[in-house]
Amino acid sequence: MHNIFLPSRLVKIITRDNIMLEGLFVRNPSASITVIHVHGSFGNFYQNDFIPLMADYYYDLGMNFFTFNNRGRHCISESSTGLNSSYIGGTYEVFEKCVLDIQAAIDFTQTYTNEILLQGHSFGCQKVISYLLQSSKLYDSILLSPADCSEIQKRYIYPETINAQYQRLRNMYADNLLTILPPQEYGVLHDGEKHSIPICAATLLSQINSDCFRAVNYLNPISFRIDNQCFVYVGGEDLYQTANHKTIKKYFIERIKEPTFLFLRNGDHHFTNKEETVLKHISSWVKTRGEKV
C-alpha cells in the first residue's frame, strides 16, 4: 500500500513554446536527486498503477519524484495559457517538441535538486532518448518497457512499407496535415487483430521522420551513443515488444555507456504485479550507480 501522506502538490509548468503542462511533485526535503517521469503516448501522469508505488519508493530512497503530463497526454486535450489556447494530445503532438516538455520539467525541478534522473515508460522512452541526443545532456536514465514504434507500425500497415506510407501521406495531406487519418493508417496489431489509434497526418509524419522511429529500432538500428548510466526493464509478456530480450539487451549495450538490464520473463508492459520487483531493482541501481550518488 502506498503512503497517502507523502508531501506532494499539483503543479503547472509552461514550455518555451507556451504550452501548459500539469504534474504531481512529491518532495523529500532532504533529496539531492529528482526523478522526472515521462509517460507514454496517449497517457497521463497519474493513471498507471505503478505511479503511487514509485512515489513511495523514491521518497524512501531520499529522492523527489515529478510525474507530469507531456503534450502527448490523452488523445486530444486543450492547453490554455492566458488568452491563448491550443489543442495537443497524442493525436496532434509533434514528436520533436517532446524536448521542450522535458526541458520545462527539468527547469522546474532544478530549483530543488542539482541531479536529475530521466525516466521514460513505453513511448516515453523514445522521448527521453531523444532529449538526451538533441540536448547532449548526460542525465542518467531509467527506461521502462521501451518498444520499437517503427516495427509496431510496420506490422500494422503490412504489406505497405513505412517509407511508402510516408510518401503517400505527405502527398495526400500536404494541405490538410491536421486531418485525423483513417483507422487503417496507424495502430497496433495484437494476435492478428488490428487496434486503430486516432492520429493526424502531421503527427504520424513527424513520428516516422524523427527519433520516435529511430531511437528505439531493434531490427534496423541506427548508430548513436549516450554516455550515461541507464536502467532498462523489459518484460517477457509485453505485447508491445517485437524483439526478444537478448536482442534488446544487445541494442542498449551498444548504445549506452553503462546499461543495467532487467528482464522479467513473466513481466508485462506495465510490469503488473511485478511493481515491487522492478522498483527494488531500480532502488539498488540508484544506490550503486557510482560516485555521483
Buried (B, 14 or more C-beta within 10 A) or exposed (E): EEEEEBEBEEBEBBBEEEBBBBBBBBBBEEBEBBBBBBBBBBBBBBEBEBBBBBBBBBBEBBBBBBBBBBBBBBBBBEBEEEEEEBEBBBBBBBBBBBBBBBBBBBEBBEEBBEBBBBBBBBBBBBBBBBBBBBEEBEBBBBBBBBBBBBBBBBEBBEEEEBEEBBEEBBEEBEEEBEEBBEEEBBBBBEEEEEEBBBBBBBBBBBBBBBBBBBBBBBEEBEEBEBEBBBBBBBBEBBEBBBBEBEBBBBBBEEBBEBBBBBBBEEBBBBBBEBBEBBBEBBBEBBEEBEEEB
